[in-house]
Amino acid sequence: MSTEDNIIIDRQTTIYSDELEEAFIRASGPGGQNVNKVATAVQLRFDAANARGLSQYVKERAIKLAGQRASKEGVILIEAARFRTQEQNRADARQRLTELVAKAAEPPPAPRKKTRPTKGSIERRLKAKAGRSAIKKLRGRIDND
């Protein structure tokens, strides 16, 4: 694989092609005898914990986002068997890895700013509660005086 096969996510994040390991396996599901004879499914392994094109933050986030697809050693395994050809499954696996790393490379959301309810909204809430309370009191037993 050449440098042209490298996957560039952004300026700081790159997946180098020599860090990807592909294995072709037999796919399950429909496809007739073709499924039993041809290894079209792809297992794509990416050692995210030791990847040199990712920052430490992106490595940790990618492993966390991968969930069960990541091993304890930080190797992400993506299986692609959606299509009936090796090339399509290979492209699909790489696309899914790219999306995962791109999501991990996104900056964290801004911290939430605490807000207080307005005086008017507090008054409306209390008025509504008093109205509901009055309705429920009217549901009680009627006293015979």
C-alpha positions as CSV (number, residue, x, y, z in Angstrom):
1,M,0.0,0.0,0.0
2,S,1.3,3.4,-0.8
3,T,0.9,6.8,0.8
4,E,-2.0,7.5,-1.5
5,D,-4.0,4.9,0.4
6,N,-3.6,6.9,3.7
7,I,-6.9,8.2,5.0
8,I,-6.8,11.9,5.9
9,I,-9.5,12.9,8.4
10,D,-8.3,16.5,9.1
11,R,-5.0,18.4,9.4
12,Q,-3.9,16.6,12.6
13,T,-5.6,13.2,12.1
14,T,-4.4,10.6,9.5
15,I,-4.9,6.9,9.3
16,Y,-1.8,5.4,7.7
17,S,-2.4,2.5,5.3
18,D,0.4,0.4,6.9
19,E,-1.5,0.5,10.2
20,L,-4.5,-1.2,8.7
21,E,-4.7,-5.0,8.5
22,E,-7.3,-6.7,6.3
23,A,-8.5,-10.3,6.4
24,F,-11.0,-11.7,3.9
25,I,-13.5,-14.2,5.3
26,R,-16.6,-16.0,4.1
27,A,-19.7,-14.0,4.6
28,S,-22.9,-15.4,6.1
29,G,-26.4,-14.8,4.8
30,P,-28.0,-14.9,1.4
31,G,-25.9,-15.5,-1.8
32,G,-26.4,-19.1,-2.6
33,Q,-23.3,-21.3,-3.3
34,N,-21.3,-18.1,-3.9
35,V,-21.3,-17.5,-0.1
36,N,-19.8,-20.9,0.6
37,K,-17.0,-20.6,-2.0
38,V,-15.8,-16.9,-2.0
39,A,-14.3,-14.9,0.9
40,T,-16.0,-11.6,0.3
41,A,-16.5,-10.3,3.9
42,V,-13.7,-8.1,5.2
43,Q,-12.3,-7.9,8.8
44,L,-10.4,-4.6,9.1
45,R,-8.1,-4.3,12.1
46,F,-6.8,-0.9,13.2
47,D,-4.5,-0.6,16.2
48,A,-5.9,2.7,17.5
49,A,-3.9,2.7,20.7
50,N,-0.6,2.7,18.8
51,A,-1.6,4.7,15.8
52,R,1.0,7.4,15.0
53,G,-1.4,9.6,13.0
54,L,-3.8,10.2,15.9
55,S,-3.5,12.4,19.0
56,Q,-3.9,10.8,22.4
57,Y,-7.3,12.4,22.8
58,V,-8.5,11.0,19.5
59,K,-7.1,7.6,20.3
60,E,-9.0,7.4,23.6
61,R,-12.2,8.7,22.1
62,A,-12.1,6.3,19.1
63,I,-11.6,3.3,21.4
64,K,-14.5,4.5,23.6
65,L,-16.8,5.1,20.6
66,A,-15.9,1.7,19.1
67,G,-17.3,0.0,22.2
68,Q,-17.3,-3.7,21.8
69,R,-15.6,-3.5,18.4
70,A,-12.4,-2.5,20.3
71,S,-10.3,-5.0,22.2
72,K,-8.6,-4.3,25.6
73,E,-5.3,-3.7,23.7
74,G,-7.0,-0.9,21.7
75,V,-7.4,-2.7,18.4
76,I,-10.6,-1.7,16.6
77,L,-12.1,-4.5,14.5
78,I,-14.7,-3.7,11.8
79,E,-16.4,-6.4,9.9
80,A,-18.0,-5.6,6.6
81,A,-20.2,-8.1,4.8
82,R,-22.9,-5.9,3.4
83,F,-22.0,-6.3,-0.2
84,R,-21.3,-9.3,-2.5
85,T,-17.9,-8.2,-3.6
86,Q,-14.6,-7.8,-1.8
87,E,-13.9,-4.4,-3.2
88,Q,-17.3,-3.0,-2.0
89,N,-16.9,-4.5,1.5
90,R,-13.3,-3.2,1.7
91,A,-14.5,0.3,0.8
92,D,-17.4,0.0,3.3
93,A,-15.1,-1.1,6.2
94,R,-12.7,1.8,5.5
95,Q,-15.6,4.2,5.3
96,R,-16.9,3.1,8.6
97,L,-13.5,3.4,10.2
98,T,-13.1,6.8,8.8
99,E,-16.5,7.9,10.2
100,L,-15.6,6.5,13.6
101,V,-12.3,8.3,13.7
102,A,-13.8,11.5,12.4
103,K,-16.4,11.5,15.1
104,A,-13.7,10.9,17.7
105,A,-11.7,13.9,16.3
106,E,-14.6,16.3,16.7
107,P,-14.0,18.8,19.5
108,P,-16.0,18.2,22.7
109,P,-19.3,20.2,23.1
110,A,-19.1,23.5,25.0
111,P,-19.9,23.1,28.7
112,R,-23.5,23.8,29.6
113,K,-24.2,27.2,31.1
114,K,-26.5,27.1,34.1
115,T,-29.6,29.2,33.7
116,R,-32.3,30.3,36.2
117,P,-36.0,30.3,35.4
118,T,-37.5,33.8,34.9
119,K,-39.7,35.3,37.6
120,G,-42.7,35.0,35.2
121,S,-42.2,31.3,34.5
122,I,-41.9,30.6,38.3
123,E,-45.2,32.5,38.9
124,R,-47.0,30.6,36.0
125,R,-45.8,27.3,37.3
126,L,-47.0,28.0,40.8
127,K,-50.4,29.3,39.5
128,A,-50.8,26.1,37.5
129,K,-49.9,23.9,40.5
130,A,-52.5,25.8,42.6
131,G,-55.1,25.3,39.9
132,R,-54.4,21.5,39.7
133,S,-54.5,21.4,43.5
134,A,-57.9,23.0,43.6
135,I,-59.3,20.6,40.9
136,K,-58.1,17.6,42.9
137,K,-59.6,19.0,46.2
138,L,-63.0,19.2,44.4
139,R,-62.7,15.4,43.7
140,G,-63.0,14.6,47.4
141,R,-66.0,13.4,49.3
142,I,-69.0,15.7,49.7
143,D,-69.8,16.5,53.4
144,N,-73.5,16.3,54.3
145,D,-74.0,19.2,56.7
